Amino acid sequence: MHLVLCVLALENKYHRTCIRAFIYFAEKLLVLLRDGRKLLGLLRSFDQFANVVLEGACERVIVGNLYCDIPLGLYVIRGENVVLIGELDLEKEELPSHMTAVSAAEIKRAQKAEREATDLKGSMRKRMEFLDFD
């Protein structure tokens, strides 16, 4: 179906975006969302509003030197949440060698610890505001 749509768009000079984007069908993409999440998956569909459908999608969670790919399956992303879409080079390694793959439970614990540390730092800053270090 997408092939037919893009072939029809070839005749219309205003739809060159469709021609360029067709190259990325069945390519593994990284989609960065507005809330900071990173999704990986195969591009299956898109539209003029940047709505995207990923097949075999997973969310990559990175905390320090730990990472986990949480499987999501078929995933529809609303275009207003998309910040960046990029192609992944399958010949290169996706992550540096110092990164360690962990389970979903372990990455959740690491996220919670990181969030608590950030909250503590923020509360300490509020307590010290009266010193006016700025």
Solvent accessible surface area in square Angstrom, and as a share of the most:
residue,aa,sasa,rsa
1,M,176,0.79
2,H,61,0.27
3,L,103,0.51
4,V,93,0.53
5,L,92,0.46
6,C,10,0.06
7,V,73,0.42
8,L,109,0.54
9,A,12,0.09
10,L,100,0.50
11,E,149,0.67
12,N,59,0.30
13,K,125,0.53
14,Y,173,0.66
15,H,92,0.41
16,R,133,0.49
17,T,91,0.53
18,C,27,0.16
19,I,60,0.31
20,R,146,0.53
21,A,19,0.14
22,F,74,0.31
23,I,121,0.62
24,Y,83,0.31
25,F,31,0.13
26,A,65,0.50
27,E,54,0.24
28,K,55,0.23
29,L,4,0.02
30,L,45,0.22
31,V,0,0.00
32,L,55,0.27
33,L,8,0.04
34,R,158,0.58
35,D,102,0.53
36,G,41,0.39
37,R,88,0.32
38,K,63,0.27
39,L,0,0.00
40,L,3,0.02
41,G,3,0.03
42,L,62,0.31
43,L,10,0.05
44,R,83,0.30
45,S,31,0.20
46,F,62,0.26
47,D,51,0.26
48,Q,152,0.67
49,F,137,0.57
50,A,42,0.33
51,N,49,0.25
52,V,1,0.01
53,V,38,0.22
54,L,0,0.00
55,E,72,0.32
56,G,56,0.54
57,A,2,0.02
58,C,21,0.13
59,E,29,0.13
60,R,26,0.10
61,V,10,0.06
62,I,67,0.34
63,V,16,0.09
64,G,61,0.59
65,N,85,0.44
66,L,59,0.30
67,Y,43,0.16
68,C,11,0.06
69,D,53,0.28
70,I,34,0.17
71,P,111,0.70
72,L,61,0.30
73,G,34,0.33
74,L,123,0.61
75,Y,57,0.22
76,V,109,0.63
77,I,6,0.03
78,R,155,0.57
79,G,8,0.08
80,E,106,0.47
81,N,49,0.25
82,V,29,0.17
83,V,92,0.53
84,L,92,0.46
85,I,74,0.38
86,G,24,0.23
87,E,91,0.41
88,L,33,0.16
89,D,75,0.39
90,L,121,0.60
91,E,167,0.75
92,K,144,0.61
93,E,149,0.67
94,E,72,0.32
95,L,32,0.16
96,P,76,0.48
97,S,114,0.74
98,H,111,0.50
99,M,27,0.12
100,T,71,0.41
101,A,69,0.53
102,V,28,0.16
103,S,57,0.37
104,A,45,0.35
105,A,59,0.46
106,E,74,0.33
107,I,0,0.00
108,K,108,0.46
109,R,153,0.56
110,A,20,0.15
111,Q,50,0.22
112,K,114,0.48
113,A,58,0.45
114,E,88,0.39
115,R,139,0.51
116,E,96,0.43
117,A,63,0.49
118,T,85,0.49
119,D,90,0.47
120,L,108,0.54
121,K,127,0.54
122,G,28,0.27
123,S,37,0.24
124,M,89,0.40
125,R,154,0.56
126,K,149,0.63
127,R,150,0.55
128,M,86,0.39
129,E,117,0.52
130,F,159,0.66
131,L,75,0.37
132,D,111,0.57
133,F,161,0.67
134,D,178,0.92
